[in-house]
Structure formats: C-alpha cells, structure tokens
Amino acid sequence: MRIYLDDLETSLRATSVGGALQSAASVVEQAGRMIVEVSVDGVAWNEEDLATASYAERSAGEIRLVTAHPAELLRDTCMHAADAVLNADDMQRNAATLLQSNRTKEGLDALLQSLAVWGSVQTAVSRGLALGVLSRESLAAQSVDIEGAIQALDRQLRTVRDAMSNGDQTALADTLLYEFPQVAKQFATMLVSLANECARVLTSGANTTRAV
C-alpha cells in the first residue's frame, strides 16, 4: 500500500487503511499539521467512512492524504463562514419582506433556511476554535471580541425564536430588518478578524510537509 502526503509518496507502509492513517497522522502531527482529506484508491472518504470499522480494516493500493496547518483550516473556515453570515442576513431581509407582504409560509421558509445557515456557522466556528490555533489572550490583545459577537448572536436568535413562537409576525419582521443586520455584521467582522489572525500565525512559521 502506497501512502501519499500532499502528493508526495512516503516510505510509510501499512496493511490497512486504518493503519495507514495512524502512521501518517503521527508524521503529520510532528509537522504541526493535520489530515483534512482522505482518498482511497481514487475515492474520497468522509468522516463516516473513516469511523466505520469495516472500512478502516480494508486494504488498498494507495492512499492519498491532504494536510493543512490548523491555522490554515481555521482561516478558510472563518472566511467561508463570514460569506455564509452575509448570505443568511440577505435571506432574513427577504423573509421579513415576505412576512410584511402576508406571504407567511414563504417568509417562514426563507427564515428557517437562514437559521439553518446560522447553525452550521456556529458549529464550524466552534470546531475551528477547538483546534487551539489562537488563544483568547492573543485575540484580546488584537481587540477581537469573540464572546461579544457570540453573545449578541445568541440574544438575537432567542428574540427571533420567541417572536416565531408567539406568532408575532410584525415583531419578527422588524427584528430581521432593523436589529439582526447589525448583529450579522458584527459576527462577520469578528470572523474576518479571526481569519486575519490565522494568516498572521501562518506567516510567522513554516507551513510545509515533507515526504518521509
């Protein structure tokens, strides 16, 4: 079984996919990186595949692994999330317009789509911060207010959900049009600041993987 790291063939050998991943992970971690993509005999594997014992025990002709520096992963996550936040805000403005036009079902459908985006963004940011790339102390020193943005978002989401539960379409539309946009902008700005701090980390150290 041939094992490639970032298109470079290594001297690592294994008899199963799981064994190959373990061997490669050790090398990658020593380089300060992490595996972000796995391809087995030309087929991309997802997290579910990798967590399945029967899959991990399989043999293969070759395994290709793509790695990334955690700061690189968090940077990209934050930039994509910032774009998603702005899209969610657009969805919410559209939802508010629909609600004000008494197109209730269409408005609520659009709102639910935006809330799903917010859920995905929150999960992505939480996982990204768990990588430990940036300390709260370093972020505070750069005036990046993560907690403030998260708390403002949580409050706004509760306001939206309360209005939905009460069936108050007027309050819901007003919140989406006049209150939420500022919170979305604050959150997007925070995400861009996080991405910039990750870029600073990347420029301050080596970011390459060598074949072994």
Phi, psi and omega in degrees: 000121179269138183239124181247139173242116180051048177071006176255124180289138181252172176268004179294144178226148179202161180255354179218161178299317180299318179295321179297318180295320178298315180297315182292322182299322180297317180293316182296317180297323178297332178273003179075024182238183178214154180279128182242343178218142180229128177232125182247116183050044176084000180249125180289135177253141176260183183298323180295319178300314184293333182273354181271121185302319182295329177288314183297332183276353181292154171263170180201164177282316178209151176233128178246127183241134176254132181244164177208152171288139180307324179293325178294317179296315180294320178302311181294321178299316181293320180293318177294321180294323179298318177296319180296322179298315180295323177293321179297321178296319177298318178299319182291322176296319178295319178299319180297317179298319179295319179296319180293338179266012180063023174263068191301310184299314180297320180295316180292324177297317179295321180295317180297325176297318180293322179294326176295322177297315179300320178298317179294321179296315180299318179296316181297317180293318180299314179294322180295316180293332179292347178291342177074023181291319185239135177271154178297329179294316181292324179291319179297323180295334179261011178061035175266107186266082180294310185299320180298317180293318180294316180295320178297320178295314180302316180297318183291321178296322177296320179298317179297314182292325177296317179296322178294317180296324181277352182067025182268088184292328180294312179296322180296312180296318180297319179298314182293327183274323191245340182250314186294324182305321180292322178293319178298318179296318179298317182291318179296320178297319178298319180295319178295321177297320177298316179299320179295322178292325176295319178299324178296320178296318182295322182283346183269353181215172179289152184216048182233156175242130180257148175292147181232000000 
